[in-house]
């Protein structure tokens, strides 16, 4: 079985947002949140700081539409509306435990 990328798994999260006016893909928002938390940036404003401090690298790596990255307001709005329980249950259902 081939391993999938983290972005592939993040793409399985149900997007609660309506399509109109959506500037950033859910995968982009979630991968930025994941990267920022792994880098020690906790909280919405801290994630915004991470985005600003790493703007050039994020833009060149992900090449978002119109070279725009989400603000911490967008991050907050997206995270507040997520229901991760179904995603987590579906994601881990086929995973074998690493430790006994």
LINVEN-V147185 format. One record per residue. N is the residue number from 0. RES is the residue in three letters. SS is DSSP state (alpha for helix, beta for strand, coil for the rest). PSI is psi in whole degrees, 0 to 359 (* if undefined). OMEGA is omega as a letter, one per 40 degrees, with the letter a starting at -180 (none if undefined). Layout:
BEGIN
n->N res->RES ss->SS psi->PSI omega->OMEGA
n->N res->RES ss->SS psi->PSI omega->OMEGA
END
This chain:
BEGIN
n->0 res->UNK ss->coil psi->126 omega->i
n->1 res->UNK ss->coil psi->140 omega->i
n->2 res->UNK ss->coil psi->143 omega->a
n->3 res->UNK ss->coil psi->158 omega->i
n->4 res->UNK ss->coil psi->161 omega->i
n->5 res->UNK ss->alpha psi->326 omega->i
n->6 res->UNK ss->alpha psi->325 omega->i
n->7 res->UNK ss->alpha psi->315 omega->i
n->8 res->UNK ss->alpha psi->319 omega->i
n->9 res->UNK ss->alpha psi->332 omega->i
n->10 res->UNK ss->coil psi->345 omega->i
n->11 res->UNK ss->coil psi->348 omega->i
n->12 res->UNK ss->coil psi->132 omega->a
n->13 res->UNK ss->coil psi->128 omega->i
n->14 res->UNK ss->coil psi->116 omega->a
n->15 res->UNK ss->coil psi->348 omega->a
n->16 res->UNK ss->coil psi->149 omega->i
n->17 res->UNK ss->coil psi->156 omega->a
n->18 res->UNK ss->coil psi->328 omega->a
n->19 res->UNK ss->coil psi->128 omega->i
n->20 res->UNK ss->coil psi->7 omega->a
n->21 res->UNK ss->coil psi->116 omega->a
n->22 res->UNK ss->coil psi->331 omega->a
n->23 res->UNK ss->coil psi->138 omega->i
n->24 res->UNK ss->coil psi->151 omega->i
n->25 res->UNK ss->alpha psi->322 omega->i
n->26 res->UNK ss->alpha psi->317 omega->i
n->27 res->UNK ss->alpha psi->313 omega->a
n->28 res->UNK ss->alpha psi->313 omega->a
n->29 res->UNK ss->alpha psi->322 omega->i
n->30 res->UNK ss->alpha psi->325 omega->i
n->31 res->UNK ss->alpha psi->318 omega->i
n->32 res->UNK ss->alpha psi->313 omega->i
n->33 res->UNK ss->alpha psi->314 omega->i
n->34 res->UNK ss->alpha psi->318 omega->a
n->35 res->UNK ss->alpha psi->317 omega->i
n->36 res->UNK ss->alpha psi->320 omega->i
n->37 res->UNK ss->alpha psi->339 omega->i
n->38 res->UNK ss->coil psi->4 omega->i
n->39 res->UNK ss->coil psi->13 omega->i
n->40 res->UNK ss->coil psi->105 omega->a
n->41 res->UNK ss->coil psi->135 omega->a
n->42 res->UNK ss->coil psi->158 omega->a
n->43 res->UNK ss->alpha psi->313 omega->a
n->44 res->UNK ss->alpha psi->323 omega->i
n->45 res->UNK ss->alpha psi->321 omega->i
n->46 res->UNK ss->alpha psi->321 omega->i
n->47 res->UNK ss->alpha psi->320 omega->i
n->48 res->UNK ss->alpha psi->317 omega->i
n->49 res->UNK ss->alpha psi->315 omega->a
n->50 res->UNK ss->alpha psi->315 omega->a
n->51 res->UNK ss->alpha psi->317 omega->a
n->52 res->UNK ss->alpha psi->335 omega->a
n->53 res->UNK ss->coil psi->21 omega->a
n->54 res->UNK ss->alpha psi->308 omega->a
n->55 res->UNK ss->alpha psi->316 omega->i
n->56 res->UNK ss->alpha psi->319 omega->i
n->57 res->UNK ss->alpha psi->317 omega->i
n->58 res->UNK ss->alpha psi->316 omega->a
n->59 res->UNK ss->alpha psi->329 omega->a
n->60 res->UNK ss->alpha psi->312 omega->a
n->61 res->UNK ss->alpha psi->343 omega->i
n->62 res->UNK ss->coil psi->62 omega->a
n->63 res->UNK ss->coil psi->162 omega->i
n->64 res->UNK ss->alpha psi->137 omega->i
n->65 res->UNK ss->alpha psi->26 omega->i
n->66 res->UNK ss->alpha psi->43 omega->i
n->67 res->UNK ss->coil psi->138 omega->i
n->68 res->UNK ss->coil psi->154 omega->i
n->69 res->UNK ss->coil psi->147 omega->i
n->70 res->UNK ss->coil psi->171 omega->i
n->71 res->UNK ss->alpha psi->335 omega->i
n->72 res->UNK ss->alpha psi->316 omega->i
n->73 res->UNK ss->alpha psi->316 omega->i
n->74 res->UNK ss->alpha psi->312 omega->a
n->75 res->UNK ss->alpha psi->312 omega->a
n->76 res->UNK ss->alpha psi->317 omega->a
n->77 res->UNK ss->alpha psi->312 omega->a
n->78 res->UNK ss->alpha psi->325 omega->a
n->79 res->UNK ss->alpha psi->333 omega->a
n->80 res->UNK ss->alpha psi->358 omega->a
n->81 res->UNK ss->coil psi->143 omega->i
n->82 res->UNK ss->coil psi->95 omega->a
n->83 res->UNK ss->alpha psi->347 omega->a
n->84 res->UNK ss->alpha psi->308 omega->i
n->85 res->UNK ss->alpha psi->321 omega->i
n->86 res->UNK ss->alpha psi->313 omega->a
n->87 res->UNK ss->alpha psi->318 omega->i
n->88 res->UNK ss->alpha psi->314 omega->i
n->89 res->UNK ss->alpha psi->325 omega->a
n->90 res->UNK ss->alpha psi->322 omega->a
n->91 res->UNK ss->alpha psi->355 omega->a
n->92 res->UNK ss->coil psi->327 omega->a
n->93 res->UNK ss->coil psi->7 omega->a
n->94 res->UNK ss->coil psi->129 omega->i
n->95 res->UNK ss->coil psi->140 omega->i
n->96 res->UNK ss->coil psi->143 omega->i
n->97 res->UNK ss->coil psi->331 omega->a
n->98 res->UNK ss->coil psi->153 omega->i
n->99 res->UNK ss->coil psi->* omega->none
END
